[in-house]
């Protein structure tokens, strides 16, 4: 599968934060190593940004800061004061 096709699939899905298992499901990949290699290529081309091991941020549809915080450290919560702001 070409990088252009992979990018179209990710854009069409509308995901903001993608894990390696999500990438496997989106692209219908059987092996873990293949999804890791594809993620490496997308990071090198600046289409994905690595948040932590196995979790990537999509540059097509960037998430807000609360979604990034939840992806980096789970379980997390938003305080009432932050939610009301």
Backbone bond lengths (Angstrom), bond angles and torsions (degrees), N, CA, C in turn:
res aa  C-N    CA-C-N  psi(-1)  N-CA   C-N-CA  omega(-1)  CA-C   N-CA-C  phi
1 X - - - 1.446 - - 1.538 108.23 -
2 X 1.313 116.22 136.00 1.457 121.16 -178.72 1.525 110.78 -81.33
3 X 1.320 115.46 156.36 1.463 121.57 179.92 1.531 110.77 -60.71
4 X 1.319 117.14 -37.51 1.468 121.21 179.94 1.523 110.49 -61.10
5 X 1.326 117.37 -41.77 1.463 121.44 178.65 1.526 111.00 -66.67
6 X 1.319 116.56 -39.53 1.464 121.08 179.32 1.522 110.14 -64.21
7 X 1.324 116.68 -42.45 1.464 121.23 179.33 1.529 110.79 -62.84
8 X 1.328 117.14 -41.27 1.466 120.80 178.09 1.519 111.23 -61.83
9 X 1.321 117.16 -41.06 1.467 121.47 -179.92 1.525 110.25 -65.07
10 X 1.325 117.02 -43.28 1.468 120.69 -179.59 1.533 110.45 -66.37
11 X 1.330 117.38 -42.49 1.468 120.69 177.88 1.523 110.89 -62.18
12 X 1.334 116.25 -43.58 1.461 121.12 -178.07 1.523 111.86 -65.01
13 X 1.334 117.44 -35.34 1.463 120.93 -178.88 1.525 112.22 -71.08
14 X 1.336 116.88 -28.26 1.455 120.26 178.03 1.515 115.01 76.53
15 X 1.331 118.08 17.44 1.458 120.43 179.59 1.519 109.89 -71.87
16 X 1.310 115.79 144.97 1.459 121.43 178.50 1.518 110.62 -100.79
17 X 1.319 115.50 -41.63 1.458 122.23 178.70 1.517 107.05 -126.30
18 X 1.319 115.91 128.38 1.460 120.45 -174.86 1.529 109.65 -127.22
19 X 1.324 115.46 136.53 1.459 120.94 174.55 1.525 108.28 -100.29
20 X 1.316 115.67 172.65 1.464 119.20 179.42 1.525 111.34 -64.17
21 X 1.326 117.14 -36.15 1.468 119.34 178.07 1.526 111.35 -69.15
22 X 1.333 117.12 -35.83 1.469 120.52 174.96 1.522 110.74 -64.13
23 X 1.319 115.73 -40.16 1.458 121.00 179.34 1.529 110.70 -64.45
24 X 1.320 115.95 -38.19 1.473 120.06 176.64 1.520 110.88 -62.53
25 X 1.317 117.33 -42.19 1.466 120.85 -179.26 1.531 111.83 -69.82
26 X 1.333 116.07 -42.35 1.461 119.96 -179.78 1.524 112.29 -62.15
27 X 1.321 116.10 -42.61 1.458 121.25 -174.22 1.521 113.39 -96.74
28 X 1.335 116.82 0.67 1.461 122.77 -179.88 1.528 111.24 55.18
29 X 1.334 115.12 56.23 1.463 123.14 -179.17 1.520 108.48 -103.48
30 X 1.313 116.24 141.77 1.460 120.49 -179.08 1.526 113.69 -90.30
31 X 1.324 118.13 -36.59 1.463 121.39 -173.35 1.523 111.77 -100.78
32 X 1.335 114.93 142.52 1.463 120.90 178.35 1.525 111.43 -64.88
33 X 1.320 116.20 -40.46 1.462 120.25 -177.33 1.528 111.80 -62.24
34 X 1.318 117.34 -35.00 1.468 121.04 179.30 1.523 110.79 -65.04
35 X 1.320 117.47 -43.41 1.466 119.67 178.80 1.524 110.78 -66.04
36 X 1.329 117.61 -34.41 1.459 121.24 177.19 1.528 110.62 -65.88
37 X 1.320 117.90 -43.59 1.466 121.98 179.78 1.535 110.75 -64.91
38 X 1.325 117.19 -39.86 1.468 120.57 177.64 1.528 110.07 -65.01
39 X 1.323 116.71 -42.08 1.465 120.22 178.27 1.525 110.54 -62.78
40 X 1.323 117.57 -40.05 1.469 121.14 176.88 1.525 111.28 -59.94
41 X 1.334 116.65 -43.91 1.465 120.74 179.47 1.523 111.07 -63.81
42 X 1.327 116.85 -41.85 1.465 120.60 -179.69 1.522 111.73 -68.42
43 X 1.323 117.63 -33.00 1.467 120.98 175.57 1.526 109.88 -69.24
44 X 1.324 116.75 -40.93 1.467 120.50 179.03 1.526 111.64 -63.76
45 X 1.324 116.85 -33.19 1.467 121.86 179.32 1.531 112.77 -88.51
46 X 1.343 117.20 3.04 1.477 124.16 177.92 1.525 113.60 67.17
47 X 1.338 117.60 27.46 1.458 120.75 174.72 1.525 110.83 -92.00
48 X 1.319 116.43 -23.93 1.456 122.98 174.07 1.519 108.51 -127.40
49 X 1.329 116.69 150.02 1.455 122.59 173.76 1.519 107.87 -119.56
50 X 1.318 117.16 134.90 1.460 121.76 -178.26 1.523 109.79 -79.84
51 X 1.343 116.27 123.22 1.461 121.32 175.80 1.521 110.87 -91.20
52 X 1.297 115.60 -48.72 1.457 122.70 174.41 1.515 106.96 -155.73
53 X 1.302 117.49 -179.37 1.456 120.99 -175.41 1.533 110.70 -58.40
54 X 1.332 115.50 116.76 1.454 121.13 176.63 1.515 115.88 82.97
55 X 1.336 118.00 3.22 1.465 121.75 -179.57 1.525 108.54 -127.24
56 X 1.326 115.01 127.98 1.457 121.15 -174.37 1.516 111.08 -128.87
57 X 1.332 115.58 150.78 1.454 123.86 179.06 1.522 108.38 -103.72
58 X 1.304 116.97 131.72 1.457 121.74 178.91 1.525 109.88 -82.06
59 X 1.331 117.12 130.72 1.459 120.39 178.97 1.526 111.32 -83.22
60 X 1.329 118.12 -11.15 1.459 121.49 179.11 1.511 111.74 -74.81
61 X 1.320 115.40 -39.89 1.455 122.46 -176.15 1.530 107.27 -132.92
62 X 1.337 118.34 77.16 1.467 120.15 -172.77 1.535 112.63 -66.34
63 X 1.316 116.89 135.70 1.465 121.09 179.03 1.528 110.93 -79.77
64 X 1.336 115.42 165.70 1.462 118.46 176.24 1.530 109.53 -83.20
65 X 1.298 116.21 174.99 1.469 120.69 -173.15 1.528 113.11 -64.59
66 X 1.335 118.09 -31.73 1.462 120.49 179.44 1.530 111.15 -68.74
67 X 1.318 117.24 -38.29 1.460 120.49 177.80 1.523 111.15 -67.36
68 X 1.314 116.59 -37.92 1.468 120.13 177.52 1.521 110.15 -65.52
69 X 1.328 116.95 -44.29 1.464 120.94 179.38 1.521 111.23 -61.47
70 X 1.329 117.25 -39.81 1.457 120.92 179.19 1.528 111.33 -68.34
71 X 1.324 117.84 -33.70 1.459 120.89 179.05 1.519 111.30 -72.50
72 X 1.330 117.04 -35.05 1.458 120.51 -178.31 1.517 111.43 -75.94
73 X 1.320 116.56 -43.19 1.458 120.19 -176.92 1.525 109.15 -130.43
74 X 1.319 115.77 106.41 1.459 120.66 177.62 1.520 109.36 -115.69
75 X 1.280 122.25 145.64 1.462 127.12 -6.87 1.517 109.93 -76.70
76 X 1.300 115.69 144.90 1.454 121.05 177.62 1.527 108.09 -135.76
77 X 1.293 116.27 166.68 1.459 120.08 179.87 1.526 109.16 -142.10
78 X 1.302 115.26 165.33 1.456 122.61 176.86 1.521 106.99 -108.41
79 X 1.315 115.94 130.36 1.472 118.43 -179.85 1.524 109.61 -68.31
80 X 1.295 115.58 159.74 1.470 121.21 -179.57 1.523 110.41 -61.99
81 X 1.334 116.75 -39.44 1.459 120.22 179.88 1.537 111.63 -64.38
82 X 1.329 117.22 -40.80 1.467 120.44 177.38 1.514 111.35 -67.14
83 X 1.324 116.59 -39.29 1.466 120.25 -179.54 1.525 111.05 -66.46
84 X 1.321 117.47 -35.71 1.461 120.25 -179.00 1.530 112.03 -76.69
85 X 1.320 117.13 -22.29 1.466 119.21 176.98 1.481 108.77 -75.18
